[in-house]
């Protein structure tokens, strides 16, 4: 009887172990903490830094280009007189027409729109150019001393382009008109007040003999 009871106890123990192995208790797994992706953040910062560096480099390059152009203009001004009337000799124009073609168009502060008085002047220039088809004209835009070299070069170009657009719109061939900007490098008046600035905000007209 003792052996039989012991054997039964052993069988029961084996059965219990087998039952436990078939139905293991679930093991709780602690959730992993999520961390920001440090590599992605670094890449994003590097991209922002790269874009800022490119923007700075572009701004510096434009400023240097404007300064270089301004230096070139200064050198040219030293070789020339600002009076464009000297360039109308031997063009076939009368003295009166030559003087009229040399008259300047003026602009309001920081503007490139043609004023009414200037349109009237352009109408007189138009009549001369229509009567002398062999002539071409260069229009030079100028600014007063205020503002950066880069800004004034662009403003001077817009002022010259405004006069050219008007003449082309009224029948003068585009090939007969060239434009250039001198920015603030060719002041007529070296003063530092509104009276001087008003004179310097202008288009100069230089007439040449040949169209080609």
Backbone as a printed PyTorch tensor [residue, N CA C, xyz], in Angstrom:
tensor([[[  0.8230,  -1.2030,   0.0000],
         [  0.0000,   0.0000,   0.0000],
         [  0.8650,   1.2640,   0.0000]],

        [[  1.9750,   1.2750,   0.7110],
         [  2.8220,   2.4530,   0.7560],
         [  3.4170,   2.7350,  -0.6120]],

        [[  3.8550,   1.6860,  -1.2960],
         [  4.4230,   1.8710,  -2.6390],
         [  3.3650,   2.3800,  -3.5870]],

        [[  2.1770,   1.8100,  -3.4800],
         [  1.1190,   2.2300,  -4.3950],
         [  0.7830,   3.7020,  -4.1640]],

        [[  0.7440,   4.1150,  -2.9230],
         [  0.4370,   5.5350,  -2.6530],
         [  1.5430,   6.4470,  -3.1520]],

        [[  2.7930,   5.9490,  -2.9690],
         [  3.9120,   6.7820,  -3.4750],
         [  3.8730,   6.8950,  -4.9710]],

        [[  3.5520,   5.8200,  -5.6380],
         [  3.5000,   5.8710,  -7.0980],
         [  2.4180,   6.8160,  -7.5800]],

        [[  1.3040,   6.7920,  -6.8910],
         [  0.2190,   7.6750,  -7.2940],
         [  0.6130,   9.1410,  -7.0880]],

        [[  1.3480,   9.3970,  -6.0180],
         [  1.8080,  10.7890,  -5.7840],
         [  2.7480,  11.2470,  -6.8710]],

        [[  3.6250,  10.3280,  -7.3090],
         [  4.5700,  10.6880,  -8.3800],
         [  3.8420,  10.9700,  -9.6640]],

        [[  2.8380,  10.1370,  -9.9730],
         [  2.0620,  10.3460, -11.2080],
         [  1.3560,  11.6940, -11.1620]],

        [[  0.8080,  12.0280,  -9.9790],
         [  0.1110,  13.3040,  -9.8440],
         [  1.0500,  14.4810, -10.0530]],

        [[  2.2810,  14.3640,  -9.5340],
         [  3.2610,  15.4510,  -9.6880],
         [  3.6240,  15.6560, -11.1370]],

        [[  3.8260,  14.5230, -11.8480],
         [  4.1590,  14.6100, -13.2810],
         [  3.0380,  15.2770, -14.0480]],

        [[  1.7970,  14.8980, -13.7130],
         [  0.6410,  15.4780, -14.4120],
         [  0.5510,  16.9750, -14.1770]],

        [[  0.8450,  17.4000, -12.9450],
         [  0.7960,  18.8260, -12.6150],
         [  1.8280,  19.6240, -13.3940]],

        [[  3.0450,  19.0550, -13.5010],
         [  4.1060,  19.7300, -14.2680],
         [  3.7140,  19.8580, -15.7190]],

        [[  3.1300,  18.7480, -16.2660],
         [  2.7210,  18.7600, -17.6720],
         [  1.6470,  19.7980, -17.9180]],

        [[  0.7060,  19.9070, -16.9810],
         [ -0.3670,  20.8930, -17.1290],
         [  0.1860,  22.3030, -17.1080]],

        [[  1.1500,  22.5350, -16.2420],
         [  1.7610,  23.8760, -16.1840],
         [  2.4880,  24.2250, -17.4610]],

        [[  3.1610,  23.2150, -18.0450],
         [  3.9120,  23.4660, -19.2780],
         [  2.9820,  23.7300, -20.4440]],

        [[  1.7790,  23.1220, -20.4240],
         [  0.8370,  23.3640, -21.5150],
         [  0.1700,  24.7290, -21.4100]],

        [[  0.0160,  25.2490, -20.2190],
         [ -0.6670,  26.5260, -20.0150],
         [  0.2280,  27.4920, -19.2390]],

        [[  1.3040,  27.9710, -19.9090],
         [  2.2070,  28.8700, -19.1820],
         [  1.5110,  30.1820, -18.8510]],

        [[  1.8530,  30.7570, -17.7420],
         [  1.2800,  32.0370, -17.3600],
         [  1.8760,  33.1470, -18.2240]],

        [[  1.0350,  34.0800, -18.6700],
         [  1.5750,  35.1890, -19.4840],
         [  2.5620,  36.0150, -18.6770]],

        [[  3.6080,  36.4410, -19.3760],
         [  4.6430,  37.2570, -18.7380],
         [  4.4500,  38.7030, -19.1830]],

        [[  4.2820,  39.5670, -18.2650],
         [  4.0870,  40.9820, -18.5890],
         [  5.3870,  41.5750, -19.1200]],

        [[  5.2980,  42.2690, -20.2740],
         [  6.4620,  42.9180, -20.8790],
         [  6.3220,  44.4250, -20.7140]],

        [[  7.2720,  44.9950, -20.1310],
         [  7.2280,  46.4450, -19.9090],
         [  7.3300,  47.1810, -21.2360]],

        [[  6.4470,  48.1460, -21.4900],
         [  6.5170,  48.8960, -22.7650],
         [  7.8210,  49.6770, -22.8650]],

        [[  8.3690,  49.6930, -24.1020],
         [  9.6160,  50.4260, -24.3260],
         [  9.3160,  51.9100, -24.4680]],

        [[ 10.0870,  52.7020, -23.8340],
         [  9.8960,  54.1560, -23.9180],
         [ 10.3140,  54.6450, -25.3010]],

        [[  9.4740,  55.4730, -25.9450],
         [  9.7910,  56.0240, -27.2730],
         [ 10.6720,  57.2530, -27.1090]],

        [[ 11.7500,  57.3440, -27.8770],
         [ 12.6900,  58.4600, -27.8200],
         [ 12.6690,  59.2060, -29.1520]],

        [[ 12.8330,  60.4980, -29.1460],
         [ 12.9070,  61.2470, -30.4180],
         [ 14.0570,  60.7250, -31.2710]],

        [[ 13.8330,  60.7920, -32.5640],
         [ 14.8600,  60.3400, -33.4820],
         [ 15.9330,  61.4230, -33.5790]],

        [[ 17.0040,  61.1990, -32.8340],
         [ 18.0630,  62.2160, -32.7670],
         [ 18.7090,  62.4510, -34.1230]],

        [[ 18.8520,  61.3980, -34.9090],
         [ 19.4830,  61.5480, -36.2270],
         [ 18.6340,  62.4260, -37.1410]],

        [[ 17.3100,  62.2180, -37.1270],
         [ 16.4370,  63.0340, -37.9720],
         [ 16.5000,  64.4960, -37.5670]],

        [[ 16.5160,  64.7390, -36.2650],
         [ 16.6020,  66.1220, -35.7870],
         [ 17.9010,  66.7800, -36.2270]],

        [[ 18.9950,  66.0300, -36.1500],
         [ 20.2860,  66.5900, -36.5770],
         [ 20.2910,  66.8860, -38.0750]],

        [[ 19.7080,  65.9700, -38.8660],
         [ 19.6550,  66.1820, -40.3100],
         [ 18.8200,  67.4120, -40.6540]],

        [[ 17.6780,  67.5660, -39.9510],
         [ 16.8330,  68.7380, -40.2030],
         [ 17.5720,  70.0230, -39.8790]],

        [[ 18.3170,  70.0310, -38.7740],
         [ 19.0750,  71.2180, -38.3900],
         [ 20.1790,  71.5060, -39.3980]],

        [[ 20.8390,  70.4520, -39.8650],
         [ 21.8850,  70.6320, -40.8730],
         [ 21.3030,  71.2240, -42.1520]],

        [[ 20.0910,  70.7710, -42.5380],
         [ 19.4490,  71.3030, -43.7410],
         [ 19.1260,  72.7830, -43.5630]],

        [[ 18.5760,  73.1510, -42.3820],
         [ 18.2840,  74.5620, -42.1310],
         [ 19.5450,  75.4100, -42.1640]],

        [[ 20.6020,  74.9150, -41.5650],
         [ 21.8730,  75.6510, -41.5620],
         [ 22.3990,  75.8250, -42.9800]],

        [[ 22.2440,  74.7620, -43.8020],
         [ 22.7150,  74.8280, -45.1860],
         [ 21.9350,  75.8700, -45.9810]],

        [[ 20.5990,  75.9100, -45.7940],
         [ 19.7780,  76.8720, -46.5100],
         [ 20.1300,  78.3040, -46.1040]],

        [[ 20.3560,  78.5200, -44.8080],
         [ 20.7350,  79.8590, -44.3440],
         [ 22.0810,  80.2810, -44.9240]],

        [[ 23.0120,  79.3350, -44.9690],
         [ 24.3400,  79.6390, -45.5180],
         [ 24.2390,  79.9980, -46.9970]],

        [[ 23.3870,  79.2750, -47.7460],
         [ 23.2080,  79.5660, -49.1670],
         [ 22.5800,  80.9340, -49.3670]],

        [[ 21.5950,  81.2780, -48.5260],
         [ 20.9490,  82.5840, -48.6410],
         [ 21.9400,  83.7100, -48.3620]],

        [[ 22.7790,  83.5060, -47.3200],
         [ 23.7900,  84.5240, -47.0090],
         [ 24.7820,  84.6790, -48.1640]],

        [[ 25.2160,  83.5440, -48.7170],
         [ 26.1840,  83.5790, -49.8180],
         [ 25.5950,  84.2920, -51.0330]],

        [[ 24.3030,  84.0460, -51.3230],
         [ 23.6560,  84.6880, -52.4610],
         [ 23.5540,  86.1930, -52.2400]],

        [[ 23.1870,  86.5810, -51.0200],
         [ 23.0870,  88.0090, -50.7080],
         [ 24.4380,  88.7020, -50.8190]],

        [[ 25.4850,  88.0470, -50.3280],
         [ 26.8370,  88.6150, -50.4060],
         [ 27.2870,  88.7340, -51.8510]],

        [[ 26.9780,  87.7060, -52.6610],
         [ 27.3790,  87.7200, -54.0770],
         [ 26.6960,  88.8660, -54.8140]],

        [[ 25.4060,  89.0900, -54.5450],
         [ 24.6900,  90.1850, -55.2040],
         [ 25.2600,  91.5340, -54.7890]],

        [[ 25.5430,  91.6710, -53.5100],
         [ 26.1000,  92.9350, -53.0300],
         [ 27.4630,  93.2130, -53.6550]],

        [[ 28.2850,  92.1580, -53.7770],
         [ 29.6070,  92.3330, -54.3760],
         [ 29.4960,  92.6720, -55.8570]],

        [[ 28.5240,  92.0350, -56.5440],
         [ 28.3270,  92.3280, -57.9660],
         [ 27.9080,  93.7780, -58.1610]],

        [[ 27.0020,  94.2430, -57.2850],
         [ 26.5640,  95.6370, -57.3790],
         [ 27.7220,  96.5880, -57.0940]],

        [[ 28.5460,  96.2400, -56.1110],
         [ 29.6920,  97.0900, -55.7780],
         [ 30.7000,  97.1240, -56.9200]],

        [[ 30.9190,  95.9660, -57.5450],
         [ 31.8380,  95.9060, -58.6860],
         [ 31.3310,  96.7650, -59.8340]],

        [[ 30.0200,  96.6690, -60.0920],
         [ 29.4340,  97.4800, -61.1620],
         [ 29.5490,  98.9650, -60.8320]],

        [[ 29.2970,  99.2930, -59.5690],
         [ 29.4060, 100.6960, -59.1510],
         [ 30.8270, 101.2100, -59.3340]],

        [[ 31.8100, 100.3860, -59.0160],
         [ 33.2100, 100.7860, -59.2070],
         [ 33.5070, 101.0250, -60.6790]],

        [[ 32.9320, 100.1550, -61.5370],
         [ 33.1290, 100.3160, -62.9760],
         [ 32.5130, 101.6190, -63.4640]],

        [[ 31.3200, 101.9130, -62.9350],
         [ 30.6500, 103.1540, -63.3080],
         [ 31.4690, 104.3570, -62.8610]],

        [[ 31.9970, 104.2890, -61.6360],
         [ 32.8100, 105.4020, -61.1360],
         [ 34.0090, 105.6660, -62.0530]],

        [[ 34.6370, 104.5910, -62.5170],
         [ 35.7850, 104.7420, -63.4180],
         [ 35.3670, 105.3930, -64.7230]],

        [[ 34.1880, 104.9970, -65.2070],
         [ 33.7010, 105.5820, -66.4620],
         [ 33.3720, 107.0490, -66.2830]],

        [[ 32.7550, 107.3660, -65.1360],
         [ 32.3940, 108.7520, -64.8840],
         [ 33.6300, 109.6390, -64.8570]],

        [[ 34.7280, 109.1250, -64.3500],
         [ 35.9650, 109.9040, -64.3040],
         [ 36.4760, 110.2240, -65.7100]],

        [[ 36.0880, 109.4020, -66.6870],
         [ 36.5540, 109.6220, -68.0560],
         [ 35.5860, 110.4450, -68.8920]],

        [[ 34.3710, 110.6330, -68.3630],
         [ 33.3340, 111.2800, -69.1670],
         [ 32.7970, 112.5270, -68.4830]],

        [[ 32.1780, 113.3650, -69.2340],
         [ 31.3590, 114.4380, -68.6740],
         [ 29.9370, 113.9490, -68.5950]],

        [[ 29.1780, 114.4410, -67.6300],
         [ 27.8040, 113.9820, -67.4840],
         [ 26.8690, 114.6270, -68.5060]],

        [[ 27.3320, 115.5840, -69.2430],
         [ 26.4750, 116.2580, -70.2050],
         [ 26.3950, 115.4440, -71.4840]],

        [[ 25.2560, 114.8110, -71.7280],
         [ 25.1200, 113.9570, -72.9070],
         [ 24.9700, 114.7530, -74.1960]],

        [[ 24.7830, 116.0660, -74.0980],
         [ 24.6220, 116.8560, -75.3120],
         [ 25.8610, 116.8100, -76.1930]],

        [[ 26.9950, 116.5520, -75.6090],
         [ 28.2410, 116.4870, -76.3830],
         [ 28.2280, 115.3530, -77.3930]],

        [[ 27.3350, 114.3480, -77.1700],
         [ 27.3250, 113.1780, -78.0190],
         [ 26.4160, 113.3170, -79.2430]],

        [[ 25.7950, 114.4720, -79.4200],
         [ 24.8810, 114.6260, -80.5420],
         [ 25.5320, 115.3620, -81.7130]],

        [[ 26.8120, 115.5680, -81.6730],
         [ 27.4900, 116.2140, -82.7910],
         [ 27.4960, 115.2820, -84.0000]],

        [[ 27.3870, 115.8650, -85.1790],
         [ 27.4180, 115.1220, -86.4460],
         [ 26.3130, 114.0740, -86.5630]],

        [[ 25.1670, 114.3510, -85.9810],
         [ 24.0470, 113.4180, -86.0980],
         [ 23.0160, 113.8860, -87.1100]],

        [[ 23.2070, 115.0810, -87.6420],
         [ 22.2390, 115.6210, -88.5860],
         [ 21.1360, 116.4060, -87.9160]],

        [[ 21.1900, 116.5450, -86.6060],
         [ 20.1680, 117.2950, -85.8850],
         [ 20.5170, 118.7760, -85.8580]],

        [[ 19.4840, 119.5840, -85.8530],
         [ 19.6970, 121.0130, -85.6430],
         [ 20.1210, 121.2270, -84.1860]],

        [[ 20.6310, 122.4000, -83.9150],
         [ 21.0450, 122.7050, -82.5470],
         [ 19.8650, 122.6020, -81.5870]],

        [[ 18.7030, 123.0930, -82.0480],
         [ 17.5100, 123.0600, -81.2010],
         [ 17.0650, 121.6180, -80.9270]],

        [[ 17.0710, 120.7760, -81.9700],
         [ 16.6600, 119.3810, -81.7880],
         [ 17.6680, 118.6150, -80.9300]],

        [[ 18.9490, 118.9240, -81.1210],
         [ 19.9730, 118.2650, -80.3080],
         [ 19.7970, 118.6060, -78.8380]],

        [[ 19.5010, 119.8890, -78.5620],
         [ 19.2890, 120.3130, -77.1790],
         [ 18.0370, 119.6490, -76.6050]],

        [[ 17.0000, 119.5140, -77.4370],
         [ 15.7660, 118.8910, -76.9740],
         [ 15.9780, 117.4110, -76.6590]],

        [[ 16.7470, 116.7310, -77.5130],
         [ 17.0160, 115.3230, -77.2700],
         [ 17.8550, 115.1180, -76.0120]],

        [[ 18.6400, 116.1160, -75.6420],
         [ 19.4970, 116.0000, -74.4620],
         [ 18.7650, 116.3450, -73.1720]],

        [[ 17.5390, 116.8880, -73.2880],
         [ 16.8060, 117.2390, -72.0740],
         [ 16.4730, 115.9860, -71.2750]],

        [[ 16.4400, 116.1550, -69.9810],
         [ 16.3180, 115.0060, -69.0760],
         [ 14.8930, 114.8170, -68.5680]],

        [[ 14.5490, 113.5590, -68.3770],
         [ 13.2930, 113.1890, -67.7320],
         [ 13.5780, 113.0020, -66.2430]],

        [[ 12.6920, 113.5010, -65.3950],
         [ 12.9040, 113.4050, -63.9480],
         [ 11.8190, 112.5640, -63.2760]],

        [[ 12.1210, 112.1250, -62.0700],
         [ 11.2360, 111.1910, -61.3630],
         [ 11.0450, 111.6210, -59.9130]],

        [[  9.9320, 111.1690, -59.3500],
         [  9.6990, 111.3520, -57.9210],
         [ 10.6020, 110.4180, -57.1310]],

        [[ 10.7120, 110.6990, -55.8370],
         [ 11.5430, 109.8840, -54.9560],
         [ 11.0940, 108.4240, -54.9640]],

        [[ 12.0590, 107.5360, -55.2120],
         [ 11.8410, 106.0880, -55.1530],
         [ 10.8230, 105.6150, -56.1820]],

        [[ 10.6130, 106.3810, -57.2500],
         [  9.6310, 106.0290, -58.2740],
         [ 10.3010, 105.8800, -59.6300]],

        [[  9.6520, 105.0920, -60.4880],
         [ 10.1080, 104.9790, -61.8720],
         [  8.9630, 105.2620, -62.8420]],

        [[  7.8530, 105.7960, -62.3230],
         [  6.7150, 106.1460, -63.1730],
         [  6.9710, 107.4900, -63.8560]],

        [[  6.5730, 107.5720, -65.1160],
         [  6.7260, 108.8230, -65.8560],
         [  5.6850, 109.8300, -65.3830]],

        [[  6.1330, 111.0630, -65.1540],
         [  5.2130, 112.1320, -64.7650],
         [  4.6750, 112.8240, -66.0140]],

        [[  3.5960, 113.5720, -65.8560],
         [  2.9170, 114.1870, -66.9970],
         [  3.8420, 115.1020, -67.7950]],

        [[  4.6300, 115.9010, -67.0960],
         [  5.5460, 116.8120, -67.7940],
         [  6.5760, 116.0340, -68.6010]],

        [[  6.9860, 114.8900, -68.0890],
         [  7.9820, 114.0870, -68.7920],
         [  7.3940, 113.4110, -70.0240]],

        [[  6.1300, 113.0420, -69.9610],
         [  5.4620, 112.4740, -71.1360],
         [  5.4200, 113.5100, -72.2470]],

        [[  5.1580, 114.7510, -71.8960],
         [  5.1520, 115.8270, -72.9020],
         [  6.5370, 115.9610, -73.5410]],

        [[  7.5840, 115.8500, -72.7330],
         [  8.9510, 115.9190, -73.2650],
         [  9.2490, 114.7260, -74.1690]],

        [[  8.8030, 113.5420, -73.7670],
         [  9.0270, 112.3560, -74.5890],
         [  8.2940, 112.4660, -75.9280]],

        [[  7.1520, 113.1350, -75.9480],
         [  6.4360, 113.3360, -77.2110],
         [  7.2690, 114.1610, -78.1870]],

        [[  7.9920, 115.1500, -77.6790],
         [  8.8550, 115.9600, -78.5340],
         [ 10.0570, 115.1420, -79.0190]],

        [[ 10.6270, 114.3280, -78.1400],
         [ 11.7260, 113.4570, -78.5520],
         [ 11.2440, 112.4580, -79.6100]],

        [[ 10.0280, 111.9490, -79.4050],
         [  9.4540, 110.9960, -80.3530],
         [  9.3950, 111.5860, -81.7580]],

        [[  8.9400, 112.8180, -81.8610],
         [  8.8340, 113.4630, -83.1770],
         [ 10.1990, 113.5730, -83.8480]],

        [[ 11.2250, 113.8730, -83.0740],
         [ 12.5770, 113.9810, -83.6400],
         [ 13.0680, 112.6230, -84.1180]],

        [[ 12.8700, 111.5930, -83.3160],
         [ 13.3210, 110.2500, -83.6990],
         [ 12.5620, 109.7460, -84.9200]],

        [[ 11.2880, 110.0920, -85.0340],
         [ 10.5180, 109.6880, -86.2090],
         [ 11.0210, 110.3890, -87.4670]],

        [[ 11.5060, 111.6150, -87.3160],
         [ 12.0000, 112.3730, -88.4640],
         [ 13.4350, 112.0010, -88.8380]],

        [[ 14.1350, 111.2970, -87.9480],
         [ 15.5320, 110.9230, -88.1920],
         [ 15.6950, 109.4220, -87.8930]],

        [[ 15.2710, 108.6220, -88.8220],
         [ 15.2430, 107.1670, -88.6030],
         [ 16.6360, 106.5450, -88.5040]],

        [[ 17.6680, 107.3090, -88.8830],
         [ 19.0340, 106.7680, -88.7950],
         [ 19.5980, 106.8550, -87.3870]],

        [[ 18.9110, 107.5640, -86.5130],
         [ 19.4430, 107.8000, -85.1720],
         [ 18.9970, 106.7300, -84.1770]],

        [[ 19.8750, 106.4540, -83.2480],
         [ 19.5560, 105.5980, -82.1040],
         [ 19.7800, 106.4160, -80.8370]],

        [[ 19.2600, 105.9360, -79.7450],
         [ 19.3820, 106.6830, -78.4940],
         [ 19.6760, 105.7190, -77.3430]],

        [[ 20.5380, 106.1720, -76.4570],
         [ 20.7850, 105.4420, -75.2170],
         [ 20.1620, 106.2260, -74.0740]],

        [[ 19.4010, 105.5230, -73.2330],
         [ 18.7600, 106.1460, -72.0830],
         [ 19.4490, 105.6340, -70.8220]],

        [[ 19.9420, 106.5570, -70.0170],
         [ 20.6620, 106.1940, -68.7890],
         [ 19.8490, 106.6170, -67.5750]],

        [[ 19.4960, 105.6400, -66.7310],
         [ 18.7450, 105.9340, -65.5160],
         [ 19.6670, 106.3070, -64.3690]],

        [[ 19.2650, 107.3050, -63.5900],
         [ 20.0730, 107.7910, -62.4680],
         [ 19.2150, 107.9870, -61.2190]],

        [[ 19.8850, 107.9790, -60.0640],
         [ 19.2020, 108.0990, -58.7710],
         [ 19.8990, 109.1350, -57.9090]],

        [[ 19.2280, 109.5170, -56.8180],
         [ 19.9080, 110.3770, -55.8580],
         [ 20.7770, 109.5200, -54.9460]],

        [[ 21.4290, 110.1380, -54.0010],
         [ 22.4600, 109.4630, -53.2150],
         [ 21.9260, 108.4910, -52.1660]],

        [[ 20.6380, 108.5300, -51.8830],
         [ 20.0780, 107.6990, -50.8270],
         [ 19.8850, 106.2630, -51.3140]],

        [[ 20.1140, 105.3100, -50.4170],
         [ 19.9450, 103.9030, -50.7640],
         [ 21.2600, 103.2380, -51.1140]],

        [[ 21.2380, 101.9040, -51.1610],
         [ 22.4430, 101.1310, -51.4490],
         [ 22.7760, 101.1750, -52.9360]],

        [[ 24.0180, 100.8190, -53.2570],
         [ 24.4240, 100.7410, -54.6670],
         [ 23.5280,  99.7730, -55.4310]],

        [[ 23.3010,  98.6220, -54.8380],
         [ 22.5070,  97.5800, -55.5120],
         [ 21.0930,  98.0730, -55.7950]],

        [[ 20.4690,  98.6890, -54.7870],
         [ 19.0980,  99.1610, -54.9640],
         [ 19.0200, 100.2450, -56.0350]],

        [[ 19.9510, 101.1870, -56.0100],
         [ 19.9060, 102.2890, -56.9580],
         [ 20.2330, 101.8590, -58.3770]],

        [[ 21.0820, 100.8500, -58.5350],
         [ 21.3310, 100.3260, -59.8750],
         [ 20.0390,  99.7630, -60.4730]],

        [[ 19.2860,  99.0410, -59.6580],
         [ 18.0300,  98.4680, -60.1330],
         [ 16.9900,  99.5580, -60.4060]],

        [[ 16.9190, 100.5520, -59.5280],
         [ 15.9670, 101.6440, -59.7120],
         [ 16.3030, 102.4600, -60.9520]],

        [[ 17.5840, 102.7270, -61.1650],
         [ 17.9890, 103.4580, -62.3640],
         [ 17.6200, 102.7130, -63.6360]],

        [[ 17.7630, 101.4010, -63.6050],
         [ 17.3940, 100.6030, -64.7770],
         [ 15.8900, 100.6600, -65.0380]],

        [[ 15.0920, 100.6320, -63.9760],
         [ 13.6370, 100.7330, -64.1480],
         [ 13.2520, 102.0950, -64.7300]],

        [[ 13.9470, 103.1350, -64.3210],
         [ 13.6430, 104.4720, -64.8420],
         [ 13.9790, 104.5780, -66.3310]],

        [[ 15.1210, 104.0280, -66.7130],
         [ 15.4810, 104.0470, -68.1360],
         [ 14.5020, 103.1970, -68.9420]],

        [[ 14.1200, 102.0590, -68.3910],
         [ 13.1940, 101.1610, -69.0890],
         [ 11.8280, 101.7970, -69.2680]],

        [[ 11.4040, 102.6230, -68.3260],
         [ 10.0970, 103.2820, -68.4300],
         [ 10.0540, 104.2010, -69.6460]],

        [[ 11.1060, 104.9820, -69.8540],
         [ 11.1540, 105.8670, -71.0180],
         [ 11.2380, 105.0640, -72.3130]],

        [[ 12.0140, 103.9920, -72.2950],
         [ 12.1150, 103.1590, -73.4980],
         [ 10.7630, 102.5480, -73.8450]],

        [[ 10.0630, 102.0190, -72.8450],
         [  8.7620, 101.4070, -73.1160],
         [  7.8050, 102.4030, -73.7600]],

        [[  7.8480, 103.6480, -73.2790],
         [  6.9510, 104.6590, -73.8380],
         [  7.2760, 104.9110, -75.3070]],

        [[  8.5470, 105.0840, -75.6180],
         [  8.9370, 105.3570, -77.0070],
         [  8.6260, 104.1700, -77.9240]],

        [[  8.8860, 102.9680, -77.4520],
         [  8.5980, 101.7680, -78.2580],
         [  7.0930, 101.6320, -78.4730]],

        [[  6.3060, 101.9020, -77.4360],
         [  4.8530, 101.8080, -77.5520],
         [  4.2920, 102.8080, -78.5500]],

        [[  5.0700, 103.8680, -78.8250],
         [  4.6030, 104.8980, -79.7650],
         [  5.3240, 104.8260, -81.1080]],

        [[  5.9090, 103.6710, -81.3920],
         [  6.3490, 103.4170, -82.7550],
         [  7.8360, 103.3910, -83.0330]],

        [[  8.6780, 103.6800, -82.0430],
         [ 10.1150, 103.6310, -82.2700],
         [ 10.5910, 102.1860, -82.1090]],

        [[ 11.3710, 101.7200, -83.0770],
         [ 11.8490, 100.3350, -83.0310],
         [ 12.6750, 100.0980, -81.7680]],

        [[ 12.4320,  98.9800, -81.1450],
         [ 13.1450,  98.6630, -79.9100],
         [ 14.6510,  98.6190, -80.1160]],

        [[ 15.0770,  98.1960, -81.3230],
         [ 16.5100,  98.0830, -81.6080],
         [ 17.2120,  99.4390, -81.6320]],

        [[ 16.4470, 100.5180, -81.7080],
         [ 17.0410, 101.8500, -81.7520],
         [ 17.2870, 102.4220, -80.3590]],

        [[ 16.8750, 101.7140, -79.3350],
         [ 16.9680, 102.2570, -77.9760],
         [ 17.6820, 101.2600, -77.0710]],

        [[ 18.7370, 101.7040, -76.4460],
         [ 19.4090, 100.8880, -75.4300],
         [ 19.2820, 101.6030, -74.0860]],

        [[ 19.3710, 100.8350, -73.0190],
         [ 19.2710, 101.4390, -71.6870],
         [ 20.4620, 101.0090, -70.8370]],

        [[ 20.7660, 101.8380, -69.8590],
         [ 21.8310, 101.5480, -68.9000],
         [ 21.4720, 102.2330, -67.5920]],

        [[ 21.9590, 101.7260, -66.5040],
         [ 21.7610, 102.3600, -65.2090],
         [ 23.1020, 102.7860, -64.6390]],

        [[ 23.1520, 104.0150, -64.1340],
         [ 24.3290, 104.5100, -63.4220],
         [ 24.0670, 104.6350, -61.9220]],

        [[ 22.8890, 104.2070, -61.4860],
         [ 22.5920, 104.2820, -60.0670],
         [ 22.7750, 105.7030, -59.5510]],

        [[ 23.5420, 105.8400, -58.4680],
         [ 23.7740, 107.1610, -57.8760],
         [ 25.1720, 107.7000, -58.1850]],

        [[ 25.8230, 107.1170, -59.1960],
         [ 27.2270, 107.4440, -59.4560],
         [ 27.4430, 108.6520, -60.3600]],

        [[ 26.3810, 109.2140, -60.9350],
         [ 26.5480, 110.3690, -61.8330],
         [ 25.6570, 111.5330, -61.3900]],

        [[ 25.8520, 112.0460, -60.2040],
         [ 24.9920, 113.1550, -59.7420],
         [ 25.2490, 114.4270, -60.5410]],

        [[ 24.1740, 115.1280, -60.8880],
         [ 24.3170, 116.4520, -61.4970],
         [ 24.6070, 117.4930, -60.4220]],

        [[ 24.0530, 117.2520, -59.2490],
         [ 24.2130, 118.1860, -58.1300],
         [ 24.7520, 117.3880, -56.9420]],

        [[ 25.8710, 117.8210, -56.4050],
         [ 26.5030, 117.0860, -55.3140],
         [ 25.9640, 117.4730, -53.9380]],

        [[ 24.8880, 118.2620, -53.9180],
         [ 24.3010, 118.6600, -52.6470],
         [ 23.6130, 117.4970, -51.9490]],

        [[ 23.2070, 117.7510, -50.7120],
         [ 22.5970, 116.7050, -49.8940],
         [ 21.2220, 117.1360, -49.3850]],

        [[ 20.4720, 117.8040, -50.2580],
         [ 19.1300, 118.2310, -49.8850],
         [ 18.1640, 117.8630, -51.0070]],

        [[ 16.8840, 118.1320, -50.7880],
         [ 15.8620, 117.7260, -51.7470],
         [ 16.0510, 118.3940, -53.1070]],

        [[ 16.5020, 119.6240, -53.1200],
         [ 16.7110, 120.3180, -54.3950],
         [ 17.7510, 119.5850, -55.2440]],

        [[ 18.8340, 119.1340, -54.6040],
         [ 19.8700, 118.3820, -55.3270],
         [ 19.3550, 117.0120, -55.7180]],

        [[ 18.6850, 116.3340, -54.8000],
         [ 18.1930, 114.9850, -55.0870],
         [ 17.2060, 114.9800, -56.2520]],

        [[ 16.3510, 116.0130, -56.3210],
         [ 15.3690, 116.0960, -57.4000],
         [ 16.0440, 116.1820, -58.7690]],

        [[ 17.1640, 116.8920, -58.8400],
         [ 17.9040, 116.9800, -60.1050],
         [ 18.5280, 115.6430, -60.4850]],

        [[ 18.9280, 114.8800, -59.4950],
         [ 19.6700, 113.6450, -59.7580],
         [ 18.7750, 112.4430, -60.0700]],

        [[ 17.4910, 112.5310, -59.7690],
         [ 16.5500, 111.4500, -60.0950],
         [ 16.0780, 111.6600, -61.5290]],

        [[ 16.7820, 111.0260, -62.4810],
         [ 16.5510, 111.4250, -63.8720],
         [ 16.9220, 110.3120, -64.8570]],

        [[ 16.5210, 110.5230, -66.1170],
         [ 17.0250, 109.7780, -67.2680],
         [ 17.8270, 110.7370, -68.1300]],

        [[ 19.0240, 110.3340, -68.5270],
         [ 19.8090, 111.0690, -69.5110],
         [ 19.6270, 110.4070, -70.8690]],

        [[ 19.6470, 111.2180, -71.9400],
         [ 19.4700, 110.7110, -73.3090],
         [ 20.7150, 111.0350, -74.1260]],

        [[ 21.3160, 110.0090, -74.6890],
         [ 22.4810, 110.1870, -75.5270],
         [ 22.1420, 109.6870, -76.9310]],

        [[ 22.1850, 110.6000, -77.8970],
         [ 21.8490, 110.2530, -79.2690],
         [ 23.1030, 109.8540, -80.0180]],

        [[ 22.9980, 108.7490, -80.7660],
         [ 24.1030, 108.3100, -81.6090],
         [ 23.6570, 108.3210, -83.0680]],

        [[ 24.6350, 108.3110, -83.9560],
         [ 24.2910, 108.4750, -85.3670],
         [ 23.7190, 107.2070, -85.9990]],

        [[ 24.3380, 106.0640, -85.7330],
         [ 23.9350, 104.8540, -86.4340],
         [ 23.0430, 103.9820, -85.5710]],

        [[ 22.1700, 103.2390, -86.2310],
         [ 21.2720, 102.3370, -85.5390],
         [ 21.9620, 101.0380, -85.1990]],

        [[ 22.8460, 100.5440, -86.0740],
         [ 23.4610,  99.2400, -85.8970],
         [ 24.4580,  99.2020, -84.7820]]])
